[in-house]
Amino acid sequence: MVKDKTEEKKEKDKMRHYSVEIITGRESETSNDGKVHITLYGEDGKSQQITLYATNPNSKTFEPGNVDYFTLDTDDIGDLYKIRIGREDNDNWNRWFLQEVKMKDETSNKEYMFSFNRWLARDMDDGDLCRELPVSCAGKTIPLLKVYQVQIYTGDHWGAATDANMYITILGTRGDGGKRLLHKCNNNRVKFRRGQVTNFFTILFL
């Protein structure tokens, strides 16, 4: 089906164009060409998960002290209220210290800032590689931070235990928390054993 110019213009008018600035702390470790993914949440919906990486083989992204720039095109999801950002889980990139994310909606000229200053590392902080950041913007109320305690009950049957990675997605009235790895429990040295209750904490802006 061939679209006429009027339909193409309407589709373009529904798009949002963002410039993104990601600041990595100097205490971070080298990324070794690791990739970062980001999801934008707005009052009218959310974007797809978008992968951020260096398109030029001679450039290095997310290195200690770096300020990296990207452009994102999404559907019109309204004013942003949070983003979810995470990184690859691989042996070549151990620790990433994300300092700040700045964004500008090139369509409306509205600017957003997401202050972070936390580790995304398996052996630092709470061990999570994915975080949510609320928007800091003039005239916007910061979304309420919610801490969820997650309890996993493993059955008391033979073969009930598992060493597999387990994930959870929490859904709320304003969106979801994404697919989150249940990595660091707070009551057992070994997770998901037979007859065991395993506790986790998940921090979200829903």
C-alpha positions in Angstrom: 0.0 0.0 0.0 1.4 3.4 -1.0 0.9 6.2 1.5 0.2 9.7 0.3 2.2 12.7 1.6 -0.7 13.7 3.9 -0.5 10.4 5.7 3.3 10.5 5.9 3.1 14.0 7.5 0.5 12.8 10.0 2.8 10.0 11.0 5.8 12.3 11.4 3.7 14.7 13.5 3.1 11.8 15.9 6.8 11.2 16.4 9.0 12.5 19.2 12.7 13.2 18.7 15.0 13.3 21.7 18.6 14.2 22.1 20.2 12.2 25.0 23.3 12.9 27.0 24.6 10.1 29.3 27.4 10.9 31.8 29.5 8.1 33.1 31.4 8.6 36.4 35.2 8.5 36.5 35.1 5.7 39.0 33.5 3.4 36.4 35.4 0.6 34.7 36.0 0.4 31.0 32.9 -0.8 29.1 34.8 -2.8 26.4 32.2 -1.9 23.8 29.3 -2.9 26.1 25.7 -1.9 25.1 23.2 0.0 27.2 19.4 -0.2 26.8 16.8 2.5 27.6 13.0 2.7 27.8 11.1 6.0 28.0 7.9 6.3 29.9 5.4 9.1 29.2 1.9 10.1 30.3 0.5 8.5 27.1 2.5 5.3 27.0 6.1 4.0 26.7 8.7 3.5 24.0 10.2 0.2 22.9 13.4 -0.8 24.6 16.2 1.0 22.6 19.8 -0.2 22.5 22.5 2.5 22.7 26.0 1.7 21.4 28.8 3.2 19.4 28.0 3.3 15.7 31.6 4.4 14.9 34.1 1.5 15.5 36.7 4.1 16.4 34.6 5.6 19.2 34.2 4.2 22.7 31.0 4.7 24.7 30.3 4.6 28.4 34.0 4.8 29.3 35.1 6.3 32.6 34.4 10.1 32.6 32.6 9.9 29.2 29.8 12.1 28.1 28.0 10.2 25.3 25.4 11.7 22.9 22.6 9.9 21.1 19.4 10.7 19.3 16.2 8.8 19.8 13.0 8.7 17.7 9.9 7.3 19.3 6.1 7.5 19.0 4.5 10.4 20.8 4.2 9.1 24.4 3.5 12.5 26.0 5.5 14.1 28.7 8.1 11.9 30.2 7.9 10.9 33.9 10.6 8.2 34.1 13.1 6.2 32.2 14.5 2.7 32.7 18.1 2.2 31.8 20.3 -0.9 32.1 23.4 -2.5 30.6 24.6 -5.8 29.2 25.5 -8.5 31.7 28.8 -9.8 30.4 32.3 -10.7 31.8 34.0 -7.9 29.8 32.2 -5.1 31.6 32.1 -5.5 35.4 31.1 -2.1 36.8 29.4 0.9 35.3 28.8 4.0 37.5 26.0 6.0 35.9 26.2 9.6 37.0 23.4 11.4 35.1 21.1 11.3 32.0 19.9 14.5 30.3 17.3 14.6 27.6 15.7 17.2 25.4 12.5 16.7 23.5 13.5 18.4 20.1 9.8 18.6 19.2 8.6 20.6 22.2 12.1 21.9 23.4 11.3 20.5 26.9 14.3 19.4 28.9 14.5 16.5 31.3 17.2 15.5 33.8 17.6 12.2 35.5 20.1 12.3 38.4 21.5 8.9 39.3 25.0 8.5 40.9 24.7 4.7 41.4 26.5 1.6 40.3 25.1 -0.9 37.8 27.3 -3.9 38.8 26.7 -7.4 40.1 29.2 -6.9 42.9 28.4 -3.3 43.9 25.4 -1.6 45.5 22.4 -4.0 45.3 23.8 -6.0 42.4 21.2 -4.8 39.8 22.1 -3.9 36.2 18.9 -2.1 35.5 17.5 1.0 37.2 14.6 3.3 37.0 15.0 7.1 37.2 12.3 9.6 37.8 12.2 12.8 35.8 13.5 16.1 37.3 11.8 18.8 35.3 10.4 22.3 36.0 6.7 22.0 36.9 6.8 18.2 37.4 6.2 16.3 40.6 8.8 13.5 41.1 7.0 10.1 41.0 6.7 8.2 44.3 9.4 5.7 44.9 8.1 2.3 45.9 10.0 -0.5 47.5 8.5 -3.9 46.9 9.5 -7.0 49.0 9.3 -10.1 46.8 9.1 -13.5 48.4 9.6 -16.6 46.4 8.4 -19.9 47.9 10.1 -23.0 46.5 8.1 -26.2 46.9 9.1 -29.0 49.2 9.2 -31.7 46.6 12.1 -33.7 45.2 13.7 -31.7 42.4 12.0 -28.4 43.3 15.2 -26.5 43.7 16.8 -24.6 40.8 20.0 -22.8 39.9 18.3 -21.0 36.9 18.0 -17.3 36.7 14.6 -16.1 37.8 13.0 -12.8 36.6 10.0 -10.8 37.7 7.9 -8.0 36.0 5.7 -5.8 38.2 2.8 -4.1 36.6 1.2 -0.9 38.0 -1.5 1.6 36.9 1.2 3.8 35.2 3.3 1.2 33.6 5.6 -1.7 34.4 9.0 -2.2 36.0 10.4 -4.3 33.1 12.0 -7.7 33.3 14.1 -7.7 36.4 16.6 -10.4 37.5 16.1 -11.6 41.0 19.8 -11.5 41.7 20.7 -10.6 45.3 18.5 -12.1 48.0 18.7 -10.8 51.6 18.1 -13.9 53.7 19.8 -16.9 52.1 23.3 -17.5 50.8 22.0 -19.9 48.1 18.7 -19.0 46.4 15.7 -21.2 45.4 16.5 -24.3 47.5 13.9 -26.9 48.3 11.3 -25.8 50.9 13.0 -22.3 51.1 11.5 -18.8 51.2 13.8 -16.4 49.3 13.4 -12.6 49.8 14.3 -9.8 47.5 13.7 -6.1 47.3 12.7 -4.3 44.1 12.7 -0.5 43.9 10.4 1.0 41.2 8.6 4.2 40.2 5.2 2.9 39.2 
